[in-house]
């Protein structure tokens, strides 16, 4: 039909996306989705082999992609990764902050070094990439930043105080940047997944089967999600389909926060 917008709104042809934690399950899935919608990809991971594996898969599917080894907590690494995107393609349009870690432990004996590590990766790393990529986007007058938060940033549960604190920080950082950059062409949103079935979660299931069995029942769909189920929400927020969305925390959680 002439004059009606449709699926083309979700295209990101000619745009460049940088994904942190891009060698992990969630980062790889979102990278594949963005590539299928026309984006070139910079896959950033502290594990270079994992980043290269994602890039190899993207290239095999016909995408333009490169791998960058970087630690999200190191300011110089962050600057180098963003610079690599700009030097190769001359632009940076989309940032996905997917790098993150968790470390369950009761609050009363939570080790300080573990607390600092979780906050450094999940919150400070997200801030650093937002800041560096944001400078490029603000200069261009366009861009979309998507932070991977968590239901842990929206609700409370036991045994993971650093993770909850870090993801709550990501939620508020998202809102702060969205408010600050809303009139300058840069949108900042977050996806708050429920439990996503990844290799990391498989290990946790083995260690704490009773906790995760009860946790699953708190998801209204009575199941955990898959990395592929985050691709559609990411495309919405990255593309013109989400052009009037900023500061939004999109729960993709099988109904967890609805209960």
C-alpha positions, -999 to 999 in steps of 0.1 A, spaced: 0 0 0 13 34 -10 17 59 19 18 34 48 49 25 68 57 -11 75 85 -35 80 110 -12 63 109 9 95 130 -18 111 158 -16 85 191 0 95 208 -1 61 241 17 59 243 21 97 271 10 119 265 -8 152 289 -15 180 280 -43 205 299 -48 237 299 -84 250 294 -92 214 310 -126 217 284 -138 242 250 -154 234 229 -122 237 254 -100 219 258 -125 190 220 -129 186 215 -91 185 244 -87 161 228 -112 137 195 -94 138 211 -60 131 232 -75 103 201 -90 87 185 -55 88 215 -40 70 239 -28 96 277 -32 97 290 -45 130 318 -39 154 319 -68 178 337 -59 211 346 -84 237 374 -90 262 377 -125 247 390 -118 213 384 -154 201 348 -151 210 345 -118 192 362 -133 161 338 -163 162 308 -140 161 324 -120 133 332 -151 113 295 -161 115 284 -126 105 307 -126 75 296 -160 64 261 -146 63 273 -117 41 276 -90 67 304 -65 71 319 -69 106 351 -65 126 363 -77 160 379 -56 187 394 -69 219 385 -45 248 378 -45 285 348 -23 291 362 -11 324 393 3 308 388 39 295 416 36 269 401 3 256 367 19 252 381 49 234 400 26 211 370 5 203 348 35 194 376 50 173 380 17 154 344 20 143 347 56 132 380 51 114 367 21 94 333 33 85 333 70 93 303 68 115 287 51 145 249 50 147 240 22 172 255 12 205 244 -20 223 258 -23 258 255 -61 263 286 -68 284 277 -79 319 285 -103 347 267 -116 378 280 -130 410 255 -144 435 263 -143 472 244 -134 503 246 -97 511 258 -101 547 291 -116 535 294 -101 500 331 -97 492 341 -61 484 362 -71 455 333 -90 439 310 -60 445 335 -36 428 340 -60 398 303 -63 391 297 -26 394 327 -18 372 316 -41 344 279 -36 344 276 0 353 309 18 348 315 -1 315 281 9 302 287 45 312 321 46 295 307 33 262 277 56 264 300 86 269 324 78 241 299 66 215 276 94 226 302 121 217 303 107 182 266 105 179 260 140 193 284 154 168 265 137 140 231 147 154 219 111 153 222 78 171 205 51 192 220 36 224 205 4 239 216 -7 273 210 -42 284 196 -38 319 176 -65 336 145 -72 356 171 -70 384 170 -33 378 132 -32 383 124 -56 411 142 -71 441 152 -107 448 177 -123 472 213 -134 468 226 -109 442 229 -74 457 257 -62 434 239 -73 403 207 -56 413 225 -24 423 244 -24 390 213 -30 368 193 -4 388 222 20 380 219 11 343 182 19 344 188 53 359 218 60 337 196 53 307 170 78 318 196 104 327 212 103 292 179 101 275 167 133 292 200 150 285 203 141 248 166 139 237 167 172 217 201 164 202 192 135 180 204 107 203 179 82 218 188 61 248 167 32 259 172 -1 277 160 -36 275 153 -54 308 154 -91 301 141 -118 324 163 -148 328 178 -157 294 189 -192 289 226 -189 281 257 -209 289 263 -188 320 227 -195 333 231 -233 326 260 -233 352 239 -214 377 210 -238 372 233 -267 382 246 -248 413 212 -236 425 184 -258 409 158 -250 436 163 -212 434 160 -212 396 130 -236 396 112 -211 418 125 -182 398 111 -197 366 76 -198 382 78 -160 387 79 -156 350 43 -156 339 51 -177 309 67 -202 333 98 -204 312 131 -186 307 137 -167 275 162 -172 247 188 -148 233 169 -147 200 139 -133 218 158 -101 224 165 -95 187 131 -80 179 131 -56 208 166 -45 199 156 -38 163 127 -18 175 148 4 197 177 7 172 157 15 141 132 42 129 104 20 142 113 33 177 119 69 166 97 84 193 111 62 221 137 74 245 143 68 282 122 37 279 130 5 299 115 -23 278 109 -54 299 113 -86 279 107 -109 307 79 -134 300 56 -114 322 78 -113 353 72 -77 363 34 -82 356 30 -106 385 
